[in-house]
């Protein structure tokens, strides 16, 4: 089974189209989405429809999905994020707000093979960024592999022989071999707004039979996405940061 993993699409239609085309060129059997379909970008309606057409076997909600849907007031958001959520809400088509509202809360297992979460297996809104956090999560849980998003940084935390190490992919394609004796927290990175100083859209393919996860980076027409955002009056910093991957 080859499962494509997408996270943090953030209403970026150009990036979403690019990763879908790339993933299909590599082939996959199923798709999983780790939340934050909307927010920040200019095309929430189109990105939601692209995800629905993908027919993922599982998906979890993200914090921006909750705020755009209106089930969270966004009190913890900064003004830029909150303004983008307000604009995104006004762009939704009939039924799409209900789709966001119905997205389930993580974490949960997918077919018994792995777990999925948005923030972390401990808290759907937690930013999982440090080895000590990962170590605590491994101690509190029994999954072997969990895919998570939220930080917009591709990579993994690997627990082996009682020690947690960080794995950071580099380049257009990087393979992480999944050893039977180790455990993994894996972030596929962000489709729509990467923040690891690489502006290319990011996603991953988990190959259960081969025992590996392959991270992919994909070029997309960033100026087109930026222009769409500017025309809508979204905060300028959100368009500018796409070019730098921060």
C-alpha positions as CSV (number, residue, x, y, z in Angstrom):
1,X,0.0,0.0,0.0
2,X,1.3,3.4,-1.0
3,X,-0.3,6.3,0.8
4,X,0.2,9.9,-0.2
5,X,0.2,12.3,2.8
6,X,-0.7,16.0,2.4
7,X,-0.9,18.6,5.1
8,X,-1.4,22.4,5.5
9,X,-2.7,23.2,2.0
10,X,-3.8,26.6,3.2
11,X,-6.0,27.6,0.3
12,X,-3.1,27.6,-2.1
13,X,-4.6,26.2,-5.3
14,X,-1.4,26.5,-7.4
15,X,0.6,24.4,-4.9
16,X,-2.3,21.9,-4.4
17,X,-2.5,21.3,-8.2
18,X,1.3,20.8,-8.4
19,X,1.5,18.3,-5.6
20,X,-1.5,16.3,-6.9
21,X,0.2,16.1,-10.3
22,X,3.5,15.1,-8.8
23,X,1.9,12.4,-6.5
24,X,0.0,10.9,-9.4
25,X,3.2,10.7,-11.4
26,X,4.7,8.6,-8.6
27,X,1.5,6.6,-8.2
28,X,-0.4,5.9,-4.9
29,X,-3.2,3.7,-3.6
30,X,-4.7,6.0,-1.0
31,X,-4.5,9.5,0.3
32,X,-4.6,11.0,3.7
33,X,-4.9,14.7,4.6
34,X,-3.6,16.1,7.9
35,X,-5.7,19.3,8.1
36,X,-5.6,23.0,7.5
37,X,-7.1,22.9,4.0
38,X,-7.9,26.6,4.4
39,X,-6.6,29.9,5.8
40,X,-3.8,32.2,4.6
41,X,-4.3,31.7,0.8
42,X,-6.8,32.9,-1.8
43,X,-8.6,29.7,-2.9
44,X,-10.3,27.9,0.0
45,X,-13.3,26.8,-2.1
46,X,-11.2,25.3,-4.9
47,X,-8.8,23.6,-2.5
48,X,-11.7,22.0,-0.5
49,X,-13.1,20.7,-3.8
50,X,-9.7,19.3,-4.8
51,X,-9.5,17.4,-1.5
52,X,-13.0,16.1,-1.8
53,X,-12.3,14.8,-5.4
54,X,-9.2,13.1,-4.0
55,X,-11.5,11.1,-1.8
56,X,-9.0,10.6,1.1
57,X,-9.3,7.5,3.2
58,X,-8.8,9.7,6.2
59,X,-8.4,13.3,7.1
60,X,-8.3,15.4,10.3
61,X,-9.2,19.0,11.0
62,X,-6.6,21.7,11.6
63,X,-6.8,24.9,13.6
64,X,-7.5,27.1,10.6
65,X,-10.3,24.7,9.4
66,X,-11.9,25.2,12.8
67,X,-11.7,29.0,12.7
68,X,-12.8,29.3,9.1
69,X,-15.7,27.0,9.9
70,X,-16.7,29.1,12.9
71,X,-16.3,26.3,15.5
72,X,-13.4,28.2,17.1
73,X,-13.2,31.9,17.5
74,X,-9.5,32.2,16.7
75,X,-8.7,33.9,20.0
76,X,-5.2,32.5,19.8
77,X,-4.6,33.7,16.2
78,X,-2.4,36.6,15.4
79,X,-4.2,39.5,13.5
80,X,-2.8,38.4,10.1
81,X,-4.1,34.8,10.5
82,X,-7.4,36.0,11.8
83,X,-8.0,38.4,8.9
84,X,-7.1,35.6,6.4
85,X,-9.6,33.3,8.1
86,X,-12.3,36.0,7.9
87,X,-11.7,36.4,4.2
88,X,-11.5,32.7,3.6
89,X,-14.9,32.2,5.3
90,X,-16.5,34.6,2.9
91,X,-15.2,32.7,-0.1
92,X,-16.7,29.3,0.8
93,X,-19.3,27.8,-1.5
94,X,-22.6,26.2,-0.2
95,X,-21.9,23.1,1.8
96,X,-18.1,23.8,2.3
97,X,-18.4,25.3,5.7
98,X,-20.3,22.2,6.8
99,X,-17.6,20.0,5.3
100,X,-15.0,21.8,7.4
101,X,-17.2,21.5,10.5
102,X,-17.6,17.7,10.0
103,X,-13.8,17.1,9.7
104,X,-12.8,14.8,12.6
105,X,-10.5,15.6,15.4
106,X,-7.2,13.7,15.6
107,X,-5.4,11.6,16.5
108,X,-6.7,8.3,15.3
109,X,-5.4,5.2,13.5
110,X,-5.7,4.6,9.8
111,X,-6.4,1.0,8.9
112,X,-4.2,-0.2,11.8
113,X,-1.1,0.7,9.9
114,X,-0.3,4.2,11.2
115,X,-1.8,7.1,13.1
116,X,-2.6,10.6,11.9
117,X,-2.8,14.0,13.8
118,X,-2.7,17.6,12.9
119,X,-0.7,19.2,15.7
120,X,0.5,16.1,17.6
121,X,-0.9,12.9,19.0
122,X,-1.2,14.7,22.4
123,X,-3.0,17.9,21.3
124,X,-4.4,18.7,17.9
125,X,-3.2,22.3,18.3
126,X,0.3,21.6,19.6
127,X,3.4,22.6,17.6
128,X,5.7,19.6,17.7
129,X,9.1,21.0,17.1
130,X,11.6,19.6,19.7
131,X,13.0,16.2,20.5
132,X,12.0,16.4,24.1
133,X,8.3,16.8,23.1
134,X,8.6,13.9,20.7
135,X,10.2,11.8,23.5
136,X,7.3,12.5,25.8
137,X,4.8,11.6,23.1
138,X,6.5,8.3,22.4
139,X,6.4,7.5,26.2
140,X,2.7,8.2,26.4
141,X,1.6,6.3,23.3
142,X,2.1,3.0,21.6
143,X,1.9,3.8,17.8
144,X,4.9,2.8,15.6
145,X,4.3,5.5,13.0
146,X,2.3,8.7,13.3
147,X,2.0,11.4,10.6
148,X,1.4,15.0,11.8
149,X,1.5,18.5,10.4
150,X,0.9,22.0,11.7
151,X,4.5,23.2,11.9
152,X,4.9,23.5,8.0
153,X,8.4,21.9,8.4
154,X,9.1,18.6,6.7
155,X,10.9,15.9,8.7
156,X,10.7,13.3,11.4
157,X,11.5,12.4,14.9
158,X,12.9,8.9,15.2
159,X,13.0,6.9,18.4
160,X,15.6,4.2,18.4
161,X,17.4,2.4,21.3
162,X,15.8,4.9,23.7
163,X,17.0,8.0,22.0
164,X,15.1,10.5,19.8
165,X,16.8,11.9,16.8
166,X,15.7,14.5,14.2
167,X,15.5,13.6,10.5
168,X,15.5,16.5,8.0
169,X,15.0,15.8,4.3
170,X,17.0,17.8,1.8
171,X,16.5,18.2,-2.0
172,X,13.6,17.4,-4.3
173,X,13.3,13.8,-3.0
174,X,14.5,12.2,0.2
175,X,13.9,8.7,1.5
176,X,13.5,7.8,5.1
177,X,13.9,4.1,5.7
178,X,11.5,2.8,8.4
179,X,13.4,0.3,10.5
180,X,11.2,-2.3,12.3
181,X,12.9,-1.7,15.7
182,X,12.3,2.1,15.5
183,X,9.3,4.4,16.0
184,X,8.4,7.5,14.0
185,X,6.7,10.9,14.1
186,X,6.7,12.1,10.5
187,X,5.7,15.5,9.2
188,X,5.2,15.7,5.4
189,X,5.7,19.4,5.4
190,X,3.2,22.0,4.0
191,X,1.7,22.0,0.6
192,X,0.6,25.6,0.6
193,X,2.9,27.5,2.9
194,X,6.3,25.8,3.7
195,X,8.3,27.3,6.5
196,X,11.6,25.4,6.3
197,X,13.3,27.9,4.1
198,X,12.4,25.9,1.0
199,X,9.5,27.5,-0.9
200,X,8.6,24.4,-2.9
201,X,5.4,22.6,-2.0
202,X,6.0,19.6,0.2
203,X,4.3,16.2,0.6
204,X,5.2,12.6,1.4
205,X,4.4,9.1,0.2
206,X,4.4,6.3,2.8
207,X,5.2,2.9,1.2
208,X,4.2,0.2,3.8
209,X,5.6,-2.7,1.7
210,X,8.9,-1.1,1.0
211,X,9.2,0.2,4.6
212,X,9.9,3.8,3.6
213,X,8.6,7.3,3.5
214,X,9.7,9.5,0.6
215,X,9.5,13.3,1.0
216,X,8.9,15.2,-2.2
217,X,9.4,18.9,-3.0
218,X,7.6,20.4,-6.0
219,X,7.9,23.7,-7.8
220,X,4.7,25.6,-8.5
221,X,3.9,29.1,-9.9
222,X,4.4,31.1,-6.7
223,X,3.8,34.5,-8.5
224,X,0.4,33.4,-9.6
225,X,-0.5,32.4,-6.0
226,X,0.8,35.7,-4.7
227,X,-1.1,37.7,-7.3
228,X,-4.4,35.9,-6.4
229,X,-3.8,36.7,-2.8
230,X,-3.1,40.4,-3.4
231,X,-6.2,40.8,-5.5
232,X,-8.3,39.6,-2.6
233,X,-6.6,42.0,-0.2
234,X,-5.1,39.3,2.0
235,X,-2.3,40.6,4.3
236,X,0.7,41.2,2.1
237,X,3.1,39.3,4.4
238,X,1.3,36.1,3.6
239,X,2.0,36.5,-0.1
240,X,5.6,37.6,0.4
241,X,6.6,34.7,2.6
242,X,5.6,32.2,-0.1
243,X,8.7,33.2,-2.1
244,X,11.0,32.5,0.8
245,X,9.5,29.4,2.5
246,X,9.3,31.0,5.9
